[in-house]
Amino acid sequence: MKTIQYKFVEFIPNTIQEEVLYISMEYRTAVHNCVCGCGNKVVTPLTPTDWKLIFDGKTVSLWPSIGNWSFECQSHYWIINNEVKFANKWSKKKIKNGRKKDKISKDRYYKRK
């Protein structure tokens, strides 16, 4: 099992260290390098319709899972209590349906505002 450390920062650094989740509460964003090792930078916005960060004073978790569908690796994993838990790969159909569901969720949320 892989682990990931976290660093609370104001600004995301230009150079992202492997196995570190950089969290900017000021800019409501968390960034890390893809845990598969492909080298892609993964940006997870912390918003009501994107990811949620849980910090228990010792560890961090992100919800929901991270699906890097736009990357060649298409890695899929959870970050739970600083541990990376790999998830099943999704089919193209499941990715398409997931994106559609995300768009509907965002549209509903922002229409209420």
Secondary structure by P-SEA (a helix, b strand, c coil): cbbbbbbbcccccccccccbbbbcccccbbbbccccccbbbbbbbbccccbbbbbcccbbbbccccccccccccbbbbbcccbbbbcccccaaaaaaaaaaaaaaaaaaaaac
